[in-house]
């Protein structure tokens, strides 16, 4: 699984000319920024076909809200007083 993730990362981030549109990596900071941007895209904007064409972070948020929401909506405001 780690090998597949590494291959995907290399293809999508490191070797993708769109990610290095300024002509390549000039410093470690450039690569670090690209890694952060790639991880953000992968988790928050990429539409994942196996989970209904939604981003993984959206599915996680929806799932968390569904499983952890109080049964009584009044409980949400009761603790805020």
VMD Tcl script that builds the backbone (N, CA, C; Angstrom):
set m [mol new atoms 243]
animate dup $m
set s [atomselect $m all]
$s set {name element resname resid chain x y z} {
  {N N UNK 1 A 0.824 -1.182 0.000}
  {CA C UNK 1 A 0.000 0.000 0.000}
  {C C UNK 1 A 0.880 1.262 0.000}
  {N N UNK 2 A 1.950 1.232 0.774}
  {CA C UNK 2 A 2.851 2.389 0.813}
  {C C UNK 2 A 3.491 2.612 -0.547}
  {N N UNK 3 A 3.819 1.523 -1.248}
  {CA C UNK 3 A 4.429 1.650 -2.571}
  {C C UNK 3 A 3.446 2.282 -3.556}
  {N N UNK 4 A 2.190 1.909 -3.482}
  {CA C UNK 4 A 1.174 2.498 -4.363}
  {C C UNK 4 A 1.000 3.981 -4.062}
  {N N UNK 5 A 0.988 4.334 -2.782}
  {CA C UNK 5 A 0.856 5.745 -2.408}
  {C C UNK 5 A 2.055 6.549 -2.887}
  {N N UNK 6 A 3.235 5.970 -2.764}
  {CA C UNK 6 A 4.447 6.649 -3.207}
  {C C UNK 6 A 4.427 6.857 -4.727}
  {N N UNK 7 A 4.005 5.853 -5.472}
  {CA C UNK 7 A 3.925 5.971 -6.936}
  {C C UNK 7 A 2.919 7.041 -7.341}
  {N N UNK 8 A 1.776 7.050 -6.668}
  {CA C UNK 8 A 0.759 8.059 -6.956}
  {C C UNK 8 A 1.289 9.451 -6.658}
  {N N UNK 9 A 1.951 9.600 -5.530}
  {CA C UNK 9 A 2.511 10.892 -5.154}
  {C C UNK 9 A 3.539 11.360 -6.181}
  {N N UNK 10 A 4.422 10.473 -6.591}
  {CA C UNK 10 A 5.454 10.845 -7.569}
  {C C UNK 10 A 4.818 11.275 -8.883}
  {N N UNK 11 A 3.787 10.566 -9.317}
  {CA C UNK 11 A 3.133 10.896 -10.591}
  {C C UNK 11 A 2.339 12.191 -10.489}
  {N N UNK 12 A 1.591 12.359 -9.391}
  {CA C UNK 12 A 0.692 13.509 -9.264}
  {C C UNK 12 A 1.393 14.783 -8.819}
  {N N UNK 13 A 2.414 14.669 -8.028}
  {CA C UNK 13 A 3.034 15.862 -7.453}
  {C C UNK 13 A 4.419 16.145 -8.030}
  {N N UNK 14 A 5.308 15.218 -7.892}
  {CA C UNK 14 A 6.706 15.481 -8.234}
  {C C UNK 14 A 6.927 15.557 -9.741}
  {N N UNK 15 A 6.378 14.625 -10.518}
  {CA C UNK 15 A 6.640 14.590 -11.961}
  {C C UNK 15 A 5.614 15.354 -12.790}
  {N N UNK 16 A 4.550 15.812 -12.198}
  {CA C UNK 16 A 3.481 16.501 -12.914}
  {C C UNK 16 A 3.925 17.924 -13.263}
  {N N UNK 17 A 4.014 18.257 -14.560}
  {CA C UNK 17 A 4.473 19.592 -14.938}
  {C C UNK 17 A 3.556 20.716 -14.439}
  {N N UNK 18 A 2.292 20.419 -14.208}
  {CA C UNK 18 A 1.370 21.439 -13.690}
  {C C UNK 18 A 1.783 21.855 -12.284}
  {N N UNK 19 A 2.268 20.920 -11.493}
  {CA C UNK 19 A 2.672 21.216 -10.118}
  {C C UNK 19 A 3.960 22.026 -10.068}
  {N N UNK 20 A 4.752 21.961 -11.105}
  {CA C UNK 20 A 6.009 22.725 -11.136}
  {C C UNK 20 A 6.046 23.623 -12.361}
  {N N UNK 21 A 4.985 24.375 -12.510}
  {CA C UNK 21 A 4.811 25.202 -13.707}
  {C C UNK 21 A 5.843 26.329 -13.826}
  {N N UNK 22 A 6.558 26.613 -12.772}
  {CA C UNK 22 A 7.559 27.689 -12.838}
  {C C UNK 22 A 8.912 27.183 -13.339}
  {N N UNK 23 A 8.974 25.949 -13.810}
  {CA C UNK 23 A 10.201 25.439 -14.397}
  {C C UNK 23 A 10.959 24.445 -13.553}
  {N N UNK 24 A 10.396 23.989 -12.477}
  {CA C UNK 24 A 11.063 22.984 -11.655}
  {C C UNK 24 A 11.198 23.429 -10.215}
  {N N UNK 25 A 11.741 22.537 -9.424}
  {CA C UNK 25 A 11.911 22.811 -8.010}
  {C C UNK 25 A 13.215 23.571 -7.809}
  {N N UNK 26 A 13.138 24.727 -7.204}
  {CA C UNK 26 A 14.325 25.555 -6.977}
  {C C UNK 26 A 14.915 25.348 -5.583}
  {N N UNK 27 A 14.105 24.845 -4.662}
  {CA C UNK 27 A 14.582 24.653 -3.296}
  {C C UNK 27 A 13.740 23.598 -2.596}
  {N N UNK 28 A 14.198 23.208 -1.428}
  {CA C UNK 28 A 13.438 22.269 -0.609}
  {C C UNK 28 A 12.089 22.885 -0.244}
  {N N UNK 29 A 12.058 24.175 -0.005}
  {CA C UNK 29 A 10.809 24.860 0.338}
  {C C UNK 29 A 9.786 24.720 -0.785}
  {N N UNK 30 A 10.231 24.763 -2.049}
  {CA C UNK 30 A 9.317 24.579 -3.183}
  {C C UNK 30 A 8.679 23.193 -3.138}
  {N N UNK 31 A 9.487 22.175 -2.852}
  {CA C UNK 31 A 8.975 20.808 -2.776}
  {C C UNK 31 A 8.039 20.665 -1.581}
  {N N UNK 32 A 8.395 21.246 -0.446}
  {CA C UNK 32 A 7.534 21.171 0.735}
  {C C UNK 32 A 6.172 21.794 0.467}
  {N N UNK 33 A 6.161 22.942 -0.179}
  {CA C UNK 33 A 4.896 23.592 -0.519}
  {C C UNK 33 A 4.082 22.730 -1.470}
  {N N UNK 34 A 4.739 22.138 -2.455}
  {CA C UNK 34 A 4.041 21.267 -3.406}
  {C C UNK 34 A 3.440 20.054 -2.698}
  {N N UNK 35 A 4.158 19.498 -1.734}
  {CA C UNK 35 A 3.647 18.350 -0.977}
  {C C UNK 35 A 2.393 18.743 -0.206}
  {N N UNK 36 A 2.422 19.894 0.434}
  {CA C UNK 36 A 1.252 20.376 1.183}
  {C C UNK 36 A 0.065 20.587 0.248}
  {N N UNK 37 A 0.300 21.218 -0.890}
  {CA C UNK 37 A -0.777 21.460 -1.857}
  {C C UNK 37 A -1.332 20.142 -2.403}
  {N N UNK 38 A -0.452 19.188 -2.672}
  {CA C UNK 38 A -0.882 17.895 -3.199}
  {C C UNK 38 A -1.720 17.147 -2.161}
  {N N UNK 39 A -1.275 17.138 -0.917}
  {CA C UNK 39 A -2.029 16.465 0.146}
  {C C UNK 39 A -3.384 17.127 0.356}
  {N N UNK 40 A -3.432 18.458 0.280}
  {CA C UNK 40 A -4.699 19.168 0.418}
  {C C UNK 40 A -5.658 18.783 -0.698}
  {N N UNK 41 A -5.168 18.779 -1.931}
  {CA C UNK 41 A -6.002 18.379 -3.070}
  {C C UNK 41 A -6.479 16.943 -2.897}
  {N N UNK 42 A -5.567 16.039 -2.522}
  {CA C UNK 42 A -5.872 14.616 -2.405}
  {C C UNK 42 A -6.980 14.370 -1.385}
  {N N UNK 43 A -6.979 15.131 -0.301}
  {CA C UNK 43 A -7.948 14.908 0.771}
  {C C UNK 43 A -9.206 15.753 0.680}
  {N N UNK 44 A -9.127 16.957 0.083}
  {CA C UNK 44 A -10.253 17.888 0.153}
  {C C UNK 44 A -10.943 18.208 -1.172}
  {N N UNK 45 A -10.295 17.965 -2.292}
  {CA C UNK 45 A -10.921 18.320 -3.575}
  {C C UNK 45 A -11.025 17.161 -4.566}
  {N N UNK 46 A -10.229 16.127 -4.382}
  {CA C UNK 46 A -10.237 14.980 -5.292}
  {C C UNK 46 A -11.543 14.217 -5.141}
  {N N UNK 47 A -12.215 13.947 -6.248}
  {CA C UNK 47 A -13.451 13.175 -6.213}
  {C C UNK 47 A -13.088 11.694 -6.278}
  {N N UNK 48 A -13.429 10.976 -5.241}
  {CA C UNK 48 A -13.054 9.569 -5.114}
  {C C UNK 48 A -14.209 8.694 -5.583}
  {N N UNK 49 A -13.979 7.919 -6.629}
  {CA C UNK 49 A -15.021 7.098 -7.234}
  {C C UNK 49 A -15.564 6.002 -6.340}
  {N N UNK 50 A -14.760 5.465 -5.456}
  {CA C UNK 50 A -15.204 4.360 -4.601}
  {C C UNK 50 A -16.114 4.824 -3.461}
  {N N UNK 51 A -16.189 6.116 -3.220}
  {CA C UNK 51 A -17.017 6.612 -2.110}
  {C C UNK 51 A -18.087 7.584 -2.605}
  {N N UNK 52 A -18.488 7.442 -3.864}
  {CA C UNK 52 A -19.599 8.235 -4.376}
  {C C UNK 52 A -19.207 9.558 -4.996}
  {N N UNK 53 A -17.992 9.651 -5.510}
  {CA C UNK 53 A -17.508 10.868 -6.165}
  {C C UNK 53 A -17.575 12.098 -5.265}
  {N N UNK 54 A -17.153 11.901 -4.025}
  {CA C UNK 54 A -17.004 13.018 -3.086}
  {C C UNK 54 A -15.566 12.987 -2.565}
  {N N UNK 55 A -15.053 14.120 -2.120}
  {CA C UNK 55 A -13.708 14.128 -1.534}
  {C C UNK 55 A -13.683 13.337 -0.220}
  {N N UNK 56 A -12.582 12.670 0.081}
  {CA C UNK 56 A -12.499 11.893 1.327}
  {C C UNK 56 A -12.812 12.705 2.579}
  {N N UNK 57 A -12.352 13.936 2.661}
  {CA C UNK 57 A -12.615 14.750 3.853}
  {C C UNK 57 A -14.108 15.038 3.997}
  {N N UNK 58 A -14.794 15.228 2.891}
  {CA C UNK 58 A -16.243 15.480 2.949}
  {C C UNK 58 A -16.980 14.245 3.460}
  {N N UNK 59 A -16.598 13.069 2.969}
  {CA C UNK 59 A -17.222 11.837 3.442}
  {C C UNK 59 A -16.971 11.641 4.929}
  {N N UNK 60 A -15.763 11.916 5.378}
  {CA C UNK 60 A -15.434 11.778 6.797}
  {C C UNK 60 A -16.262 12.745 7.643}
  {N N UNK 61 A -16.388 13.997 7.200}
  {CA C UNK 61 A -17.195 14.976 7.942}
  {C C UNK 61 A -18.651 14.536 8.022}
  {N N UNK 62 A -19.194 14.098 6.898}
  {CA C UNK 62 A -20.589 13.660 6.857}
  {C C UNK 62 A -20.796 12.459 7.773}
  {N N UNK 63 A -19.875 11.514 7.704}
  {CA C UNK 63 A -19.970 10.319 8.532}
  {C C UNK 63 A -19.883 10.676 10.010}
  {N N UNK 64 A -18.944 11.561 10.357}
  {CA C UNK 64 A -18.783 11.956 11.751}
  {C C UNK 64 A -20.055 12.637 12.264}
  {N N UNK 65 A -20.605 13.538 11.463}
  {CA C UNK 65 A -21.823 14.243 11.881}
  {C C UNK 65 A -22.985 13.272 12.055}
  {N N UNK 66 A -23.078 12.301 11.156}
  {CA C UNK 66 A -24.170 11.326 11.229}
  {C C UNK 66 A -24.057 10.450 12.473}
  {N N UNK 67 A -22.855 10.019 12.795}
  {CA C UNK 67 A -22.667 9.086 13.907}
  {C C UNK 67 A -22.490 9.758 15.261}
  {N N UNK 68 A -22.172 11.058 15.282}
  {CA C UNK 68 A -21.914 11.723 16.549}
  {C C UNK 68 A -22.885 12.865 16.853}
  {N N UNK 69 A -23.850 13.070 15.990}
  {CA C UNK 69 A -24.826 14.142 16.232}
  {C C UNK 69 A -25.734 13.739 17.387}
  {N N UNK 70 A -26.104 14.685 18.224}
  {CA C UNK 70 A -27.021 14.351 19.326}
  {C C UNK 70 A -28.394 13.989 18.783}
  {N N UNK 71 A -29.093 13.118 19.505}
  {CA C UNK 71 A -30.436 12.716 19.095}
  {C C UNK 71 A -31.414 13.877 19.179}
  {N N UNK 72 A -31.162 14.784 20.104}
  {CA C UNK 72 A -32.046 15.920 20.310}
  {C C UNK 72 A -31.290 17.190 19.909}
  {N N UNK 73 A -31.702 17.872 18.824}
  {CA C UNK 73 A -30.993 19.081 18.385}
  {C C UNK 73 A -30.907 20.154 19.467}
  {N N UNK 74 A -31.798 20.145 20.448}
  {CA C UNK 74 A -31.751 21.135 21.527}
  {C C UNK 74 A -30.492 20.965 22.362}
  {N N UNK 75 A -29.899 19.768 22.343}
  {CA C UNK 75 A -28.676 19.526 23.107}
  {C C UNK 75 A -27.520 20.364 22.588}
  {N N UNK 76 A -27.570 20.734 21.320}
  {CA C UNK 76 A -26.496 21.548 20.739}
  {C C UNK 76 A -26.419 22.907 21.399}
  {N N UNK 77 A -27.555 23.514 21.720}
  {CA C UNK 77 A -27.564 24.846 22.298}
  {C C UNK 77 A -27.608 24.825 23.827}
  {N N UNK 78 A -27.975 23.701 24.422}
  {CA C UNK 78 A -28.114 23.635 25.867}
  {C C UNK 78 A -26.774 23.864 26.572}
  {N N UNK 79 A -25.716 23.342 26.024}
  {CA C UNK 79 A -24.402 23.492 26.662}
  {C C UNK 79 A -23.777 24.855 26.396}
  {N N UNK 80 A -24.306 25.607 25.454}
  {CA C UNK 80 A -23.708 26.899 25.073}
  {C C UNK 80 A -24.171 28.029 25.974}
  {N N UNK 81 A -25.107 27.771 26.849}
  {CA C UNK 81 A -25.641 28.841 27.703}
  {C C UNK 81 A -24.764 29.144 28.860}
}
mol reanalyze $m
mol bondsrecalc $m
mol representation Tube
mol addrep $m
